[in-house]
Amino acid sequence: MSSIIQLKNLSKNYGTKVAVDNLNLDISKGEIFGLLGPNGAGKTTTILMMLGLTEPSSGNAMVCGFDATSNPINVKKRVGYMPDSVGFYDNLTALENLEYIGRLNGIDEKELSYRAVEVMEIVGLGQDMHLKTGAYSRGMKQRLGLADVLIKRPEVIILDEPTLGIDPSGVRDFLLLIKQLSRENGLTVLLSSHHLHHVQQVCDQVGIFVKGKLLVKGNIASLSEKLFAGQDHVTWVDLEEKITGILPHENELLALEGIKAIKVEGQSIEFTCNRRNMTPLIVRTLAERGYNILGVRQRNYGLEEIYQKYFENSLTENTVNEKSSSVFKKSFFSRFSK
Amino acid sequence: MKSLVASLRNPFFHGLANKDKLKKSKYQSLFMVMVNKEIADHIRSWRFIVLITLILLTFIASIYASMGNIRTAVENTNDPNHGFLYLKLLTATDNSLPPFHILLSFLAPLLGIGLGFDAINAEQNNGTLGRLMAQPVYRDNLLLAKFTSSFIMIGSLFLVLVLLMLGGGLVWTGVRIEPQELLRILTFMVITIVYVAFWLSLSVLLSIAFKQAATSALTAIGIWIFFTVFYQILVTLLIKTFLPDPSYLSSQEVLSYNDLILDILRISPNRLYTDASTTLLIPSIRSLGPLTTEQMAGAIPSPLPFRESLLIVWPQVSGLIASTISCFAISYYFFMRREIRS
């Protein structure tokens, strides 16, 4: 598969602050890519650079085969972009807003009215298209933003925090709509978010972006495998009977190959194993010994754990840096502060 | 929602093939799309109605004042300009109100500022700027569209005013209009438009420089008040302190100092405008500075031909145009490479 978005050594500095640090990223055609990261990680800056809305300090961004800095018009013809706080002309109706954008994309008048109505129907605003956008709710504006992106029939859709401020069911609908559009029309979608669950629902690939750096990239399964390769697998078994002290058959269980430790917490027993898929064996053994099993849980590494892991790392780094810098400041500036 | 998505599966994404064929003319039409939208915005806005009412009231009041005085003004044969009825309509006054062009030199900036002070920052604050700039249009087209649309609005406003006045004058007095008068009045109108355009481009520049519309409006109004009220006072004050006492100077030196003072005063755009419009509307004005008796020797107080008046004010007009263009150029410089973040 060919890459439709290629970022090479892309950097952006604001004064001494590095917003995006030597970013390399390839996104294939037809893929839904989730750019995940906390606030201020440089997601929006990266997106702006892809559209030529800000100039990179170094490196380049190729989108649809065009350099976004030197040839932004050709990029913008093919890319639909929805900013994070999308706004409309409040004195115009939704349809008029949409038609204006359509005209700016050079759509013929004849086709325009037909296409605008069609797109409004797709995003589910068919009922409200003659309403002034000033009367629109946040969720409706977000949908209108999507209509705005779709009317130009793009190859790539870039959505900056598309789920911000929509209620949970609205988010689901919205993401499903994006997924559906992408699958049916071969659209490439890049969406940025700090909501893990949203991204988890729809993205084929995820990039975790912290402090201007892309830490990892891949699909969620491969990410968790990579990340937790050295980690133990944990299984919890909930029993009907309450166990005090140690489990009567603990030694027997520990003798099984793969089980490292057993911990009893009331009705729940925690098994730490160094091999995968020990759960069936544990359950069978316990059942044979006459325990009444109420439930079995396994630790699954989802995006949350992945995310947490990376952000924790960056957070600890951060505090360490802060500490050292404050020490530095103290020793260096104490003379001048008086 | 979902079923609708399914329904468009096929016809939807076929428009890409001919996208590269957008030609130059297409971009020009894109520009016109933006201008149309901006003009529509202006016409629908309350702000424009308020401004237009203000200018209209000024116009009606000053014409009313000159109407009351027109008979004596035209019959006064000592005045070399008494033959120009229509110019008199614009300049004669019964002293209750300054003439139209002087009033306009105060009020026209307000029109320009009112139309331009939130050109860019309002778009940015509404979040529409990012959306707009993500479309395949050149960035400068937005600036140019903002400017052009206001320019068209102002131009048609003044054209309508002047034509109304001429038509009304024709019907009311039945006096034939001299071609020279028509030329002078039309040129006066053009200069007024350029003057408003200067304030317009200044306020567009401020709307790029400041994030808040209120700040840019206040700054623009501050500059306007500075030039209309304080600049002259300031210059007089400084000149009194720095220049030598005129009673110890030769007349030649006094003259050169006077020229210097006038040049300094002409930094102010409304001084340029008043100079230019007065010369055009009062044909007997021969010079904008002091004249020596030698220069005046043998001169008969009579109106100048249109071409001569235009030559006198040419520096003023080009000064106004130059400052308009430089404001616009600075706006370009700021806006073209700026980061568009909503």
HADDOCK unambig.tbl for C-alpha pairs under 7 A between the chains (distance, minus, plus):
assign (segid A and resid 53 and name CA) (segid B and resid 339 and name CA) 5.72 0.50 0.50
assign (segid A and resid 53 and name CA) (segid B and resid 340 and name CA) 5.53 0.50 0.50
assign (segid A and resid 54 and name CA) (segid B and resid 338 and name CA) 6.74 0.50 0.50
assign (segid A and resid 54 and name CA) (segid B and resid 339 and name CA) 4.57 0.50 0.50
assign (segid A and resid 54 and name CA) (segid B and resid 340 and name CA) 6.69 0.50 0.50
assign (segid A and resid 73 and name CA) (segid B and resid 136 and name CA) 4.82 0.50 0.50
assign (segid A and resid 73 and name CA) (segid B and resid 137 and name CA) 6.57 0.50 0.50
assign (segid A and resid 76 and name CA) (segid B and resid 134 and name CA) 5.94 0.50 0.50
assign (segid A and resid 76 and name CA) (segid B and resid 135 and name CA) 5.64 0.50 0.50
assign (segid A and resid 76 and name CA) (segid B and resid 136 and name CA) 5.02 0.50 0.50
assign (segid A and resid 77 and name CA) (segid B and resid 135 and name CA) 6.81 0.50 0.50
assign (segid A and resid 77 and name CA) (segid B and resid 136 and name CA) 5.23 0.50 0.50
assign (segid A and resid 81 and name CA) (segid B and resid 134 and name CA) 6.26 0.50 0.50
assign (segid A and resid 82 and name CA) (segid B and resid 131 and name CA) 6.84 0.50 0.50
assign (segid A and resid 83 and name CA) (segid B and resid 130 and name CA) 6.64 0.50 0.50
assign (segid A and resid 83 and name CA) (segid B and resid 131 and name CA) 6.76 0.50 0.50
assign (segid A and resid 85 and name CA) (segid B and resid 127 and name CA) 6.18 0.50 0.50
assign (segid A and resid 85 and name CA) (segid B and resid 342 and name CA) 6.59 0.50 0.50
assign (segid A and resid 86 and name CA) (segid B and resid 127 and name CA) 5.38 0.50 0.50
assign (segid A and resid 86 and name CA) (segid B and resid 128 and name CA) 6.85 0.50 0.50
assign (segid A and resid 87 and name CA) (segid B and resid 126 and name CA) 5.29 0.50 0.50
assign (segid A and resid 87 and name CA) (segid B and resid 127 and name CA) 4.19 0.50 0.50
assign (segid A and resid 87 and name CA) (segid B and resid 128 and name CA) 4.89 0.50 0.50
assign (segid A and resid 88 and name CA) (segid B and resid 126 and name CA) 6.85 0.50 0.50
assign (segid A and resid 88 and name CA) (segid B and resid 127 and name CA) 6.98 0.50 0.50
assign (segid A and resid 88 and name CA) (segid B and resid 128 and name CA) 5.56 0.50 0.50
assign (segid A and resid 103 and name CA) (segid B and resid 33 and name CA) 6.89 0.50 0.50
assign (segid A and resid 104 and name CA) (segid B and resid 30 and name CA) 5.56 0.50 0.50
assign (segid A and resid 104 and name CA) (segid B and resid 33 and name CA) 6.94 0.50 0.50
assign (segid A and resid 104 and name CA) (segid B and resid 135 and name CA) 6.70 0.50 0.50
assign (segid A and resid 104 and name CA) (segid B and resid 137 and name CA) 6.94 0.50 0.50
assign (segid A and resid 105 and name CA) (segid B and resid 135 and name CA) 6.54 0.50 0.50
assign (segid A and resid 105 and name CA) (segid B and resid 136 and name CA) 6.23 0.50 0.50
assign (segid A and resid 106 and name CA) (segid B and resid 30 and name CA) 6.87 0.50 0.50
assign (segid A and resid 121 and name CA) (segid B and resid 4 and name CA) 6.98 0.50 0.50
assign (segid A and resid 122 and name CA) (segid B and resid 1 and name CA) 5.94 0.50 0.50
assign (segid A and resid 122 and name CA) (segid B and resid 4 and name CA) 5.55 0.50 0.50
assign (segid A and resid 122 and name CA) (segid B and resid 5 and name CA) 5.67 0.50 0.50
assign (segid A and resid 123 and name CA) (segid B and resid 1 and name CA) 6.48 0.50 0.50
assign (segid A and resid 124 and name CA) (segid B and resid 1 and name CA) 5.40 0.50 0.50
assign (segid A and resid 153 and name CA) (segid B and resid 13 and name CA) 5.73 0.50 0.50
assign (segid A and resid 153 and name CA) (segid B and resid 15 and name CA) 6.67 0.50 0.50
assign (segid A and resid 177 and name CA) (segid B and resid 2 and name CA) 6.98 0.50 0.50
assign (segid A and resid 184 and name CA) (segid B and resid 9 and name CA) 6.20 0.50 0.50
assign (segid A and resid 185 and name CA) (segid B and resid 9 and name CA) 6.79 0.50 0.50
assign (segid A and resid 185 and name CA) (segid B and resid 13 and name CA) 6.69 0.50 0.50
